[in-house]
Amino acid sequence: MQQPTKPSGEQPPGSGAGKAPEDNGDAMSGNPYAELVSRLRAAWLSGKTRPMEYRLAQLEGLGRFLDEKKQDILEATTADMRKPPFEVEVSELSICRSELNHTLNNLGAWMKDKHVEKNWATQLDSAFIRKDPYGVVLIIGPWNYPINLLLVPLIGAIAAGNCVVMKPSEITRNVERLVAEMLPRYLDEDCFAVVTAGVEETTRLLENKFDYIFFTGSPSVGRIVMTAAAKHLTPVTLELGGKNPCYVCDSCNVQNTARRVAWGRFFNAGQTCVAPDYVLCSAEMQEKLLPALREAITEFYGPNPRESPDFGRIVGDRQFQRVQALLHSGHTAIGGQTDAEERYIAPTVLVEVQQDDPIMQEEIFGPILPILTVASVDDAIAFINARERPLVLYVFSSRKEVMKRVLERTSSGGFCANDTIMHMTIPSLPFGGIGMPIPRNGVLREPPQPAEPSTGRVLPGPGGILPRTLPALPSPTAPYPQQVPTALGLVLNPYPVLPGTPRAVPGTGADPPCPQRLCRGSELGAEPLPRCPPFLPIESRFTALNSPVPTPSTDSLGRYRALKRAVPAGQSGLGRYHGRSSFETFSHQRSTLLRGAGRETLNTPRYPPYAPHRLPLLRAATETKRQATCLLL
């Protein structure tokens, strides 16, 4: 296991170097990280992190790290992923600065106690919610955006007054080394530490009792993290991923749509959890969209994207092999070229994709865009609702009623109309996934599908989409419930989704509103060129899009995977962050009532010996009354 070295040189005032534990472990527990966690817990219990001045000093130190180590960050991300410097500036540094400035601007307001409504018995007292830090927090970062997705949660944890153990991804080794060696110079060594660890070491790290765990990564590792947290009943946030649908309506501006979809899909070589994972559109729109996508790809990356300095590479050999295998799904309409030595996969568009193809069984996380055809917006909604709820849902249309229809009848972590990824640039919008209700009997079941009598071949449903054909599942003898009468013919027990019916769980009302939405016009006079390749110098094209200035005051394999997902697990994750949501995620909402020591006569009605005549008075003093409603005709 690599250990971060303690940097030499003086520390800035109010900051310090984070230390990793020695590998010999704690004598009592035998865990190599027990001493580190205990040291941070002692610092938190001392109250050191609670004052607003301390939190601001640490956040300012984090800002100095971003400014002073910018060139080092650019070089490290280029070495790990050949990520274009422009993309690093936009997706790593700029978003972190924006999040940091937004927090500095608002921390004082967020920390204030929130006074609440009181009953008659407590009118003379003080009742409020205090935002308390959890204590010692563990943040585990991913490799695809190794700075952004580690530091943005860190900003929220610092703002909330926690001590933090950070574990950057070991896959992006150069960024991991940079963070371990340089970031501790800007933070207090008593309260913040960076741990470099592989799988075995991370498993040992998770054995320790943390007060909160924030994980970003794959659903499979997320389950491991959640299992480890459950042993200590530790609350968690899981930022995972999933297959983000993108519905393209016939009424959209085709050229603008193609540019925005291509930018979102192929940014960072497709290794983005909020990238559009597949497109749903009519057959007629597909014929229009394909040449527009080809034109956009050529405009962004030239006739040979392999030679473009603005197109990245897959992060590792194992990831490259996985993504390359997905190219065998459907038919390649654009791109498809690969180079294993460079870990290069060209921007690729697939057509004639069926929903039982391997590419539709997992998150792609690469520069491949499958297109599936549907007959109508209702078929698209049915397709989306029959699958796990995505991290984000995209829709392109010039008709507001279409955007509203998709928004109201689907459920996702976030929603963005007429653009991709740009909702991530707004720190005041919360970001996170949403789970999926587990069906009765825990089975996602399919009714028999019609087939050709002569060949037995399964016939496609409306829109030309073939239904999934999973292996027969054991047992349940109960009859199938009502079938979803659209493109899929899937049955999700026990809540079938019908066209024209709001998606809801019986007895609970409609799904909770999506917390993150961004609707943009599709008919803008000028496309937002500064964010699209080919990239020019950053200063001339992307000076202030994201960063507010702080105010002075502050195959069979696919079918097997489909079968494994018969019990849905909410692939997009749990919890939310960004802006105030980050602060609230890492804060315990502590209910507080401060009562006076006198006026004991007012408490007499609730004391024994009980007297029935006191009950009406006590109820009047403590019960909340229903307010009368007034309807103006």
Secondary structure, DSSP 8 states (H G I E B T S, - for coil): --------S---TT-B------TT--TTT--TTHHHHHHHHHHHHTTTT-SHHHHHHHHHHHHHHHHHTHHHHHHHHHHHH---HHHHIIIIIIHHHHHHHHHHHHHHHHHS-EE----GGGTTSEEEEEEEE-SEEEEE--SSSTTHHHHHHHHHHHHTT-EEEEE--SSSHHHHHHHHHHGGGGB-TTTEEE----HHHHHHHHTS--SEEEEES-HHHHHHHHHHHHHTT--EEEE-----EEEE-TTS-HHHHHHHHHHHHHGGGG--TTS--EEEE-HHHHHHHHHHHHHHHHHHH-S-GGG-TT----SSHHHHHHHHHGGGSSEEEE---EETTTTEE--EEEES--TTSGGGSS---SSEEEEEE-SSHHHHHHHHHTS---SEEEEE-S-HHHHHHHHHH---SEEEESSSSGGGG-TTS-B--------GGG-EE-----B-TTT--B---GGG-------------S------TTTT--EETT----TTS--EETTTEE----S-EEE--S--SS--GGGSSS---HHHH-SSSS-----TT--HHHHHHHHHTTS---TTEE--BSTHHHHHHTEEEEEEEE--S--GGGGGGGSSS--GGGHHHHHHHH-----------
